[in-house]
Amino acid sequence: MDNSLATRVAVAIVLTIQAGLIADDWPHWRGPYRNGHLNEKSGWNGQTWLADKPDWTLGVGEGASSPLVVGPSVFALGWAEGNDTLRCLDAATGKTVWSVARPAPQWGRFHDGDEGMYSGACSTPEYDSETKFIYTLGVDGDLICRDTRNSGKTVWEINLYETYHVKKRPRLTRAPQRDYGYTSSPLVHGDWLLVEVGADSGCLKAFDKRTGQLIWSSECVDPAGHNGGPVLITVESVPCVGLFTVNGLVVIRLDEGHEGKTVGTYPWITDFANNVASLAVYEDNLLITSQYNHKSICRLKVTLSGIEKVWEADYSSKVCTPIIHKGFVYFTWQRLRCLDWETGEQKWEGGSFSDPGSCIVTRDDRLIVYGFNGRLALVETAVRSPEEYVELSVQERLFRTEAWPHVVMSGGRIFCRDRLGNLACFRVVD
């Protein structure tokens, strides 16, 4: 083989490997496509699914933040002994590659209620493949950009409370007042980092992802809600972003000349400002759901003229963000539910997952479902089982505390965490 041909083959192999790693990465809140979908098979071989014991376990600190997986690295954010610590771990062994710690409180400065149910960072970090920067948001408003190529060295940082004079969330219903600090994940869009700040000068703000300079602020000036983060949606070919404020849904334009302008709003006030489940997007439609006082799920169609309700059904999610897949909707609260996307009619329900909950849909039409104190199950989708809930495999009680952090899968490994920061890595058998 001549040198030029050998070089081309070597380059092709490297590119193939890199493409495979990118396809399997989990760099954002809710995965590679930010919607709970995974371009990877579940690993079910017809008889077994996971190894009997995790490949490794590690304490990474308190919090509801989910891990990220980028190539051979796992990134985990947690609080312990007065510090928020971001760890870069080897995905295969769990060994620490590097870690950076920063002084931080256990709860946000206006924390009010339910301190026994949560603590530490609630926001999942955001990774940018272009710059190799990772963005973290602490419960007390510390927004930090770090360079993963330089052992997590700080690139820029601001405190949202102090910079934008953010106030305590208001009480809007008869339920007791609650404030859990910052919970939503930042979101990279082009050269911007979008963050739900909840300030009087704009609920959503766009920062230069490289420098932290403020680029624009939204027309909407609602206080921030309690949720997993803003989501991208395209409306009549216009890039937009949807987010939950304390007052409900707002959709905001991202196109040049209209940055931050409101497309429409949909009232959805909840007890405690707790719309924990994020928005779910399919084309120009959104799903919103809350167990808190609404106890329902609602499909909305978004146009540049506003937002209209398509249907509302008497089923709800408390924590789990719904997944929309091949004409069906899946979410878990107490039990896993499957609804018809067109009508909202329930097709089946089953399993037992308590209040915590999250799920992933795999390329082979199966659901990985995580809840309770670490109940991890593999379940058939309605594509494979249209009439009933079918559980293929389950691991019980992996931890002692709630499974608030969402489950993650990448490269044939499943990563589970509880709110006290116990992180376990399971390898699928196939």
C-alpha positions, 0 to 999 in steps of 0.5 A, a space after each residue: 500500500 503506498 503512503 498516500 493510500 495508507 494515509 487516506 485509509 488511516 484518516 478514514 478510520 479516525 473519522 469513522 471512530 470520531 463519528 461513532 463517538 459523536 453519535 454516541 455522545 450525551 453532551 446536553 440535557 436529555 441527550 444528543 438531540 435534547 429530546 430523550 432519543 438515542 441513536 443506539 440500541 438498548 443492548 437487549 439480546 432476548 434474555 439478558 440486558 445488563 451485567 449483574 453489578 455496575 462496572 464502577 460506582 463513585 460519589 460525586 456530590 449532592 444534586 439532581 444534575 445529570 451526567 454528560 458523556 463526551 467521547 471517553 469522558 463523563 462529566 458530573 457536577 455535585 456539591 460536598 463540604 461547601 464546594 460545587 465540584 465538576 469532575 471529568 471521569 474515565 467512562 470505562 473505569 470511573 477514575 478521575 481524570 481531573 476535577 475543579 472545585 468552587 465554594 458554593 452553598 448547599 441551597 440557593 440564597 432564597 431557598 424556601 421549603 423542601 430542603 430535605 428533598 434536594 440539595 446541591 446543583 440541580 442544573 445539568 451542564 451543557 457541552 459545546 463541541 465547537 469550543 470544547 467548553 462546558 457550562 455549569 449553573 449552580 443552585 446559587 446562580 454561579 454560571 461558569 464556562 470551563 475549558 475541558 481541554 485544559 483540566 476545567 480551567 475557568 474561561 469566564 463566570 458570572 453570578 446571575 443573582 448579583 449581576 441581574 439583581 434577581 429576586 425571590 420567586 413569588 407565591 402565585 397559588 394557595 400552596 406554600 411559597 417555594 424557591 429552589 434556586 437555579 434549576 434549568 440547564 444552559 443551552 448552546 445555540 450557535 455562538 450564544 449560550 441561552 440561560 433562563 435568568 428570571 430577571 426584571 431585565 429579561 427572563 431569558 438572556 443570550 451570552 457570547 459562549 466564548 466571552 460571557 458578554 451579554 448579547 440580548 435579553 428577552 421581552 419576557 421579564 417573568 421570574 424563572 420557573 423550576 424546570 430542566 431548561 429551555 428547548 429549541 423549536 422551529 416555527 414556520 422556518 423561524 428558530 425559536 426557544 420555549 421555556 417555562 416561567 412562573 407564569 407558564 409557557 413562553 416561546 421566543 424568537 432567535 432569528 436575526 433582527 427579532 432576537 428575544 421577541 415573544 411569539 406567544 404565551 400560554 398560561 400554566 401557573 403551578 403550585 410552587 412554580 414547579 413545572 419540573 418536567 421540561 417542554 417536549 417538542 415535535 415539529 411545531 408542537 409542544 407538550 406541557 404537563 404538570 402534576 402540580 395542581 393541573 394534573 394534566 398533559 396538554 399538546 399545543 401548536 405554535 405559529 408565529 401568530 400565537 399558541 393554540 391548544 390541540 388537546 388536553 388529557 387527564 394524565 400528568 408527569 411530576 418530574 419526567 419530561 415526555 418523549 414523543 416517538 413514532 406517534 406515541 408519548 411516554 412519561 413516568 410518574 408512579 407508572 409508565 404511561 403511553 399516550 396516542 400523540 394525535 388524541 392524547 388517549 392512553 394506550 397502556 400503563 404499567 410498572 412502578 417508579 414512584 415520584 422520580 422518573 426519566 426515560 430514554 427511547 433507543 434505536 431498537 424501539 425500547 425504553 430505558 426507564 429510571 425512577 424510585 430509589 434507582 429502579 432501572 427497567 427496560 420496557 417495550 415501546 408501543 411499536 413493539 407492544 401496542 396493547 400492554 406494558 411489557 417489562 423485559 428486565 429490571 434492576 431494583 433499588 440501586 440507591 437509598 435516595 430519590 433518582 431525581 437525576 435523569 438516566 443517561 446512556 452512551 457507548 453501551 453504558 448506562 449511567 444512573 445517579 441519585 440525589 446524594 450523588 451516588 453514580 453507577 455505570 452499568 454495561 449492557 450485555 450485548 
